[in-house]
């Protein structure tokens, strides 16, 4: 099976140019493990973001069906720098009718805390299969561990709800819930993981037979 394609546009996380924080190592790890192929671009301005997203939506990149927006965020907005932000409505306008079947992941704090009407309008406008992301502030290391699994599932899962099934499992649901992870589908259905997922009940073992070994003298 061909590895799934991920397009990632990353904002500028730090003011200090010496800082090296990036989602690139996560993408490289998945590529080295032969799980994904990826394109990674940096964007510090609205024009840069729109340029790369517009290029990604060309037919020649149709195999890169996962869009990963790695930026700071707040409800309904992507923050590329401390002073440069873009509302989701503007992103939706750029992508209108061009995202059929694509899965969009906003690896950004709080973006999915947006009003449900805004998020569903985004899906209706763009034609994307789903959008997912976080509803709260997230820790870098915790979200990186989460993304390693999530990106693999989004890129390679055959079912439209593959991310829901994996991240809602007993193993991952507590972290997904803690991070405020959320998925909204094109049909309008929304999903959040349970902090206490149902663990399959193991069949009870039959009772052990009584010890019928004869008691010897002196025992």
Buried (B, 14 or more C-beta within 10 A) or exposed (E): EEBBBBBBBBBBBEEEEEEEEBBBEBBBBBBEEEBBBBBBBBBEBBEBBBBBBEEBBEEEEEEBBBBBBBBBBBBBBBBBBEEBBBEBBBBBEBBEEBBEEBBBBBBBBBBBBBEEEBBBBBBEBBBBBBBBBBBEEBEEEEBBBBBBBBBBBBBBBEEBBBBBEBBBBEEBBBBBBBBBBBBBBBEEEEBBBEEEBEEEEEEEEEEEEEEEEEEEEEE
